[in-house]
Amino acid sequence: MSDLLEVLPDFDLKPYTHLLHSLEKNDITVTDLISLDPKEIARKCPLPSADVQRLVEDVIQSLQRDILQGVRKKRKITATDVGETADDGPQVKGTKMDLPLKVRTLDPSIDQALNGGLYPGHITEVVGESAVGKTQFVLGLLLSVQLPPPKGLGKGSIYVSTEGPLHTKRLSQMLLHHPEYDGLKPDQGPSLDRVHTIATNDLEAQEHILRYQLPVAVQRFNIGLIVLDSVAANFRAEHETRTPAQLADRAFELAKLGHMLRRVAIENDIAVVVTNQVSDRFDGYKILPQSSSPAMTSSPAVPRAYAPAVVDRRNEAQSLDHQQRFFTGWGDEKGKTSRPEQLKTPALGLAWANQISARIVLKMESERQEYAGGNMWKDKKKNRTFSVVFAPWASPTHCPIRYEIAMQGVVSVTDTERPKGALATVDEEHADLLDEAFWATDEDDEFP
């Protein structure tokens, strides 16, 4: 624990003096305390697990207080400096107030789902299938972060690419066609000169850049947003996951990556956005019956006749196949049964999911067909939807937001073509067929 007083100079060590010698002997750092299981630390040292648990809780609480105080100091600005507060609350002229500065997408519906935008100090993941628009989404953020508060942070951005170079032509297209950038003064509008980019082709180069070069670049270029596109590319190329040892090695590398990104985000009060890929998930896995176990059938907590069924349901509810519906973004749609081929899982598994603060899911589903007359139907149209799976500053999106990729970037759209409950859209010539009055008849009338 040699670094505890360096990280938390005001931490009270008196209740834990009997733990320090063993912790220092086994090279336990603050990072180990907050990332490892307290029971594992207690076994390694060895120490009483209850005392280690209390130490971990006190260290986490002290870190949270220290971070909160630092963020409040950095975000404390005067209302007169901001000029307008938009939806951040009433403006009080001449008084100081804490305004939650955010990186906005500049789309009203999407920003509303995000409770204003992406908050600094957090890692936000944008996950989806290929061609769903993940890169288009983050490219828009590279420009919007440069807007002065409250619409942006008034800072530059860094784009770290693992799969291809930055699409500067597409950025220029967004800059020319987005209505928010029209009429802005040169010193207030976004510029490609404030978008910095670097490519990482392997994990070794990626770790070196993020650990050593990125913190320096953030300070030198006044950065407010870091984009890593994508986080899974190098890991999938260099890490095999066929054995438990390989999975453990990858989980360790992911924990280091998450620690580096969180540290940069918190210390500099900037937003970190990463894109992620997906893999197919097969639903329908069932827990095998446990009725053959005498310990389960004789449990006093439930009647003997119902013990196997209760245990099966309990095990299924606690299984990963059941729980992942609530944090992956696939399989938890209310009132809709997802087909097995539509279920996806974000890449890198639980080891990476524990490193991020928020997850945004972009989906592309084939649900709409257009009637072409007779028995002919036009090709299915792609529905792109946006939803927040989890975030500490926004509630989950229960009704996904439809969006399209336009010249200006990602734009939300309203589905006015299809009546509620209809399975397909029809052209204007046959629109009257949906009117119930068209089918109304008297009992005396005969069908012609």
N, C-alpha and C positions, 0 to 999 in steps of 0.2 A: 504493500500500500504506500510505496514511496511517492506516488504521484497524487495522493488524495488531497494533501494540503496545497498542492500546486493547482489542482482543478477547483477545489473548494476551500479557499483559505480560512473561511469562517466556520468550517464544520467542527462540531463538538466531538472530540475523540474520547472524552472521559468514559462514557459508558462502554466503550469497545477497546479499551487498552489491552485486555486479555486476549484479543484476537489479532492484534497488529503483528506480533512476532511471527506467528505461523503464516499469516497472509503474505508478509514480505519474504519469508523463506521460500514460499512457493510461487513467487513472482505474480501475485494476483493484483491486477490494476483496476482502476475505476471502470474501464471498458469491460473487463471480465465480470465485474459485479453486476453491471446492468444488462449484460448480454447472455450470461450463463445461468443455468439453474442453480439457486442457492444450495440445494441438496448436493449437487455435483461438486460445488466449491467446498462444502462441509466434508465430503468424503475425501477430497484431494488433500486437504490441509493437515490432519482432520480437526474439525471443530464442531461444537454443538450447532445443529441445523437451525434451531430456533433463534440463536444469537446472530447467525449469519443472515437469516431472513430479515430480522429487525434492522441490521446494518444496511442491507440492500434497500429496504424501504426508506430509511432515513436519507441515504445517498440520493435516491431517485427524487424524493421530495425536495431536497436541497438543490439539485440540478434544475428541477422545474421552476423553483422560485428564482434562481439565478438567471435562467433564460428569460423568464417573463419580465424581470426587471430590466434586463438588457434590451429586450424588444420594445418595451414601453419607452425607454429613453431615446431609442433611435427613431421611433415613430411619432414622438411628441413634436408636433408642428402647430403653427398658429393657423386659425381659420382664414385670416386675411391673406396668408401666403398661398393658400390653396385656391381661394377665389370662389369656388363653388363646391358643394359637397355631394351633388347628385343624390343617390339613394343611401348615402352613408349617415344621414341624420340631419337635423336642423343646424343651420349655420349660426354661430354666436360670434358676432363681430368683436374683435379685440380681445378675445379670451383664448386660452390654450385648450386644446382638446386632442384626444387620441383618435386619429382617423385610421381605420384599417385599410391601408394602401394595398391594392390588388393589381394583378395582371389580368386585364379584361380581354375577352374574345371579341368585343365590340358587336356581338349579336345579342339583342335584348333577351330573347328566350333562353339561350344557352347561359348567359350571365346570370339570369334569374335562377336557373337550376343550380348554378355554382355559388349562389348567395353573393353575387357580385363579381366573382372571378376567382383566380387562383391566388392563394395567400402565400406571401413570402415565408421562409423558414420551414417549408415542407417539401417533401418529394411527392410529386403527383405523377401517376402512371396513366398513360393513354394506351389502351390495349385494343386490338381488333385484328381482323383478318387482313390479308393482302388486298390492296386496292380499295380499302374502305375509307381512306382519307386521313390516316394518322399523321403523315408528313405534312399534308395540307393544313391540318389543324395547328401543328406546332410552328409552321412557317408564319402563320398569321400572328402568333404570339411574339415572334422575333421582332415584328414591327410595332405591335400595339404596346409593348412594354416601354417603348421610347416616348410615348405621349406623356405630357406633364400630368401630375395628379389633378383630379382623382381618376382620370381615365387610364392612367398608366403609372409607372414609377419614375419616368423621366430619365431612364438609364439605358445603357446598351445591352447587348445580348451576346451569348456565346453558343455556337452550334457545334457539338461534338458528334461527328458522323462515324459510324462503324460499317456502313454498307455502300455509301456512294458520296460524291461531292455535294455541296450545297447548291440547290437549284436557284441561282441568282436571277435567271430570266423569269422564273415564276414569282420570285419576290418583287421584281420590278413590275410585273403585271398586277399583283395585288396592290402595290403602292399607287399605281396609276388609276385603278378602277374602284378602289374603296371609297365610299362617300364620306367617311369620317376624316379622310386626309385631304379632302378638297378645301381650298381656301385657307389652309394653315400657313403660317409664316415659316420661312426656311429654318429658323432656329427652334420651332415648335413641332414641326412635322418629322416623321420617321425618315431615316436615311440608311442606305445600304452601307455607308461608311461605319455605322455603329453596330453592324452585325459582324462578329468575328467567328471564324470557323477553323476547325482542324479535324483531320481524319485520323482514325486509329484503326489499324488493320489487324491487330492481334492484342491479346490480353496483356502482354508485357508492356507494350507501348501505351495501352489504355490506362493501366495502373500508374505508370510513370507520369503521364500527362495530368491525370486527375489528382494525384497526390502532391506533385511538386509544381507543375506549371499553372494549373488552374487557379489556386489561391492567389498567386502573384498576378495573373491576368485580371482577376476580379477587381483587385485594388487598383491596378494600373489603368484599366479602361472604364472604370465606374460601371460595373455590370450589375444588372438587376434580374437577369434571367439566364439560366443554363439549360440547354436542351441536349439530351443524349438520345440519339436516334440510330440504332435501337440498342437496348440493353442486352438482348438475348443473342445477338448475332455472333459475337466473339465467343461467348460461353458455349453455344451450340457447336461451334466449329472446333473448339479445342478441348472441351471437357466431355469425356464419356461417362455415362450414367448407367452402366450395366451391373455394377456391384455396389454394395453398401459403402465400401471404402471410397469409391469414386463419387458417390452422392455426397458423402461427408466432406470430401475435398472441395466439391463445387459449392456446397453450403457455406464453407469457411470463406471462400473467395467472395461469395455474394455478400456475406456479412461485412467483410472489409470494404467492399464497394459501397454498400449502404452507409457505413460509418463515415467514409470520406465525403460522400455527397451531403449527408446530414450536417456534418461539421461545417462545410462551406456554406450551406444554406442558413444555418443558425448564426454563425459568427458574423456573416456579412448581411444578414436579413434580406436574402434574395430567394427567388422561386426556382426550384429545380423540377424540370419536366422530363420524363423519360418515356419513350415509346417501347412497346413490347409486342411480341408475336404471340400466336396461339397455337394450340394443338387440339386434335379431335379428342372428344371424351365420349365414352360409351356408357350410356345410362342403362339401368336395369339390374345392376349388381344387387344381390340379396345376401343377407347374412345367413349362414348355415344354421339350422336348428341346433340348440344347445340342450335339448331335453335329455340327452344321454348322460349329462353330468349330474351326479347325485348331489353335489353341493348346491346347484341352482334349484333343483326340484325341491329341496328340503329347506329353502330359505324361509325364515319366519316372517319376512317382511310382506309376503304375498301369499295367498292361498296356494296350496299344493297343486290344485287342478289347473290354475292359470299361470303358474310360474314360467313355463317355457315360452308362452306367447308374450308375456310381459318382458321377459329377458330379451327375446328377439327384437321387439319394438324398441327397447331401450338401447340395445347394441346398434341397431340400425340408425337411430337418431344421433348417436354419438360417433358414428363412422364418418370418415372423410368424405365418402360419396354423398352423404346427406348434408354435411355441414358446408361443403364447398359451394353449394347452390347460393349461399348467402354472401360470399365474398368474391366469387369469380365473375359474376355478372351474367351467367348463363344458367337457366333452369329454375329461376325463382319468379318468373313472370306470373302475376296473378291473373287468373281466369284464362290462362292459355297453357296448353300442353305442348312443350317443345318436342319436336321429333328428334330421335337419337342422332341423326346426321347433322342437326343444327347445333348440338351442344359443343361448346369449346371450353378450353381451359387455358388461362394465361401461362405462358412459358415460365420456366425456372421454379415453379412450384411454390410450396409454403415458405421455403427458405428466403425467397425474394419477396413474397407477399408480406412478410413480417418486417421488411425494411422500408416500406412505403407508407406514407400518411394517407393518401387518397388514390382511388382508382376510378378512372373514367373509361367506359366501354363504348366503342363505336362498332355498330353491327351493320351488316348488309344482308337483307333478307329478300327473297323472291316471293312476294305475296299478292301482287296485283297483276291482273290481266285485263286487257281492253277488248271489248266485243267488236268484231269486225264485220258482223252480219252473217246471217245463216248459221251454219255450224262452225264458223271460223272465229278463232281467237288470235289476237296479236300476241307477240312474244311477251313474256313476263317482264315487268319493270322492276328495277332494283330499288328497294326501300332502305335508305341509310338512316339509322337512328342513333341518337346520343343519349346517354344516361349516366348518372353518378351512382356508383355502387356503394362506396363509403367515402367519407371525408369528415374531418373533425369540425369543419365550418359549414357544412351543407348536409341536408338530409338526402337520403336516397331518392332517386327519380323513379316514381312508380309508373308514370306514363311517359315512355321514351319520346324524345323530341325528334321529329323527322328533319333531316337537313339535306342540302344539296351542295355540291362543289361548284361554285360559280367563279367568274373572273376575279372577284374580290376576295375569294376564299370560301370558308365554310359558312353557309347561310341556312338558317332554319326556315322551314316551309310549313304552311298550314294545309292539312289534307281536306280540301273543300270539294274534291271530285267525287268522293265516295260517301253515300249516306251511311249513318251509323248502323252496323249490323250487316251491311251488304258485303258479299264476298268478292264482287268484281265490279269494275266501272263499266259503263256503257256510253256510247256516243250520244250526242244530242238528239239524233234522229229517233232513238229508242228510249229516251229518258222518261217518256210518259208511261212506259210499262211499269215503272216503279210506283206509280200513283195508285193507291188502293181504289180510288173512285173509278178507275178505268175498268176494274174487274167486277164492279157492283152490278148485280142483275136482279130482276124480279123472279119470283117463283113461276109466274105464268108465262114468262118469256121463254122462247125456245132458242137454243143455240143455232145460228144460221148455218 
